[in-house]
Amino acid sequence: MGMTLIIILVAAVAFALFVVALYNKLVRLRVDCDNGWSQIDVQLKRRYDLVPNLIETVKGYASHERETLEAVVQARTRAQEAQGVKAQAEAENMLTQALGRIFALSEAYPDLKANQNFLSLQEELTSTENKIGFARQHYNDCVARYSTSIQQFPSNIVAGMFSFKPRDYFELDTAAAREVPKVSFSKN
C-alpha cells in the first residue's frame, strides 16, 4: 500500500469524523430546542388548567360580563389547539389580552377583588406567566444557538445535507402580551 493511499484514507476518515461531529452537534442543538419547547408547553398547560377556575370564580361575581368570560374561554381554546410556534405565540397573545380584561373586571367588582380564591388564582397565574417567560427565554436562546450553527460554515453544509431546518422564535408581539398581569392584594 502506497503512502498516498494511506494519506487519502486518513484524510477520508478524518473528514468523516468531522462530519459526524458536526452532525451530532446539530442534533444536540435541535434536541435542546425541542426540550425548551417542552418546558414552555408544560407551563402553558398549567396556565390553561387555571383558566376554568378563574372563569368560575369571576362568574360568581360578574355573571353579566358574559362577553369577557366567553372571550377568555375562546382564547384558551385557540391557544390549546394552536399548532406550531408562530400560531402558538399568536394564540397566547390573545389569551394574555383576554386574561388582562378579566383582571380589569376585579377593579369594577370589589367583592371579586377581595375574594381569596380569586386572589390565589391571580397569584398562581402571575407565577405561571413568570415561568412561561423564563421558559420562553430558554427556548429562544436554544433557537439562537441552533440557528447560528446551521448558518455558520462548515456546519451549514452538514445542516443542508441532513435537512436541518430553522426554528421559529417564540415571541410576544403586543405590548399588552409582554406585561405580566398585575396582582393587587389591597382590599379597597
N, C-alpha and C positions, 0 to 999 in steps of 0.2 A: 504494500500500500504506500503510495507516494505521500510526501509531505503536503502537497497541495490538497489531496483528498482529505487528509486529517484536518487541515485548516478549514476546509469547507464544511466538514462535519461538525467541528467545534463551533464554527460561526452559526451554522443552522440550529444546533442545539441551544446555543446562547440566545439566538433570535426567538426560538420557540419558547424558551423560559421567560424571556422578556414579554412576549405577547401574553403568555399565561398569567404573569404577574399583573400586567395592566388589566387584563380581563377580570381577574379576581378582585382587584381594587375597585373596578366599576361595579361589580356585583355587590361588594360590601357597601358601597355608597348608595346603590339602589335599595338594598335591604334596609339601610339606615332611614331612607326616605319612607319606605313602607312602614317601618316601626314608628317613625314620627307621626305619620298619618293615623296609625292605630291609636296612639296616645290622644290625638285630637278627638278621634271617634269615641273613645271611652268618655271623655269629658262632655262631648255633645250629647251622648246618650243620657248621661247623668242630668244634664240640663233639660232634656226632653221629659225625663221622668218627674222633674219638679213642676213643670208647667201645669199639668192637670190639677195638682194640689193647689197651686196658686189660683187657678181659674175658679175652683170650687170655693175657696176662701173669699175671693172677691165677689162671687155670685151672691153670697150671703149678705153682703153689704151694699152692693151696687148692681142688683139684678137688672135694672133698666139700662145698664151700659152694655146692652147685648152686642151692639156693633163692634165695640172694642174687644169684648171677650171672643167673639167669632173671628176677628182678625188675628188674634193670638193663636187660636186653635188652627186656623188655616195656615198661618205662617209656620207653626210647629209641624203640621202635616207635610208642607212643601219641603221643609228642612230635612225631615226624616226620609223623604222619598228622593232627595237630590242625588244625582249620580255625577261623579267627577268633582274635582277640586273647585273649579270655577263656579259650577252650578251650586255646590255646597256653600261657597262663600256668599253668593248672591242670596241664597235662601236664609243663611244665618244673619245676614244684614237685615233682611225683612223681619226675622224673628226678634232680633235685638230691638228694632224700632217698635214693634208691637208690644214687647215687654216694657219698653220705656213708657208707652201710653198707659199700661196697667199701673205702673208705679206712680205715674202722674195722677191717676184716679185717687190714690191714697190722700192726696192733698185736699181733694174735694169731700172726702168722707173721713172725718176724724175718728170715728169708731173703727173703721178699717185700719187706719194708720196706727191705732193703739192695739189692735188685735195681735196677741202674742204669736199665733200661728202665722199670720201674715209677715210679721217682723222676722220670724225664724226662716220662713221661705225666702224672704228678701235677702237675708244674710247668706243663706245657702247658695242662692243664685249669684250673688256678688262673688262669693268664694269660687264658685264654678266658673264664672266669667274670667276670674284671675287665672285659674288653672288652664282654661282654654287659651288665654293669652300666652302663657308660658309654653304650652304645648305647640301653639302656632309658631312661636318664635323658634323653638327647637326644630320643628318641621321645616320652616323656611331656611334655617341655617343648613340643614341637611340637603335641601334642594339646591342651595347656593353652591355647596361643595360638589355635589353631583354634577350640576350644570357646568361648573368650571372645569371639572375633569373631562367631561365628554366634549368640551370645546378646545381643550389645550392639546397641542402637539406633544407627543405622538399618540396619546390616548384617544384622540379624536378619530384616528384611523381604526383602532380596535373597536371603538364605540360604533363606528359606521359599519364595520364588518359584522358585528353581532347585534345590530339594530337596537342599541341603547337610545331611547327617546328622551327628549327633555321633559321635565316635570313642571307643572304649574305651581306657582306660589299660592299659599292660602292667605289672601289679602282681604282686608275690610275696606270697602270703598267709600263709605259715607262717614262724615264726622260723628253722626249720632251712633253709628255702629262701633266707632272707636272708643266711645265713652262707656265705662263700666256703669251699670245702673247705680244711682245714688241711694245710699242707705241712710235713713234718718231715724234715730232712736228716740227723738223727742216725742212726747205725747200731747203736743199742742193741738 
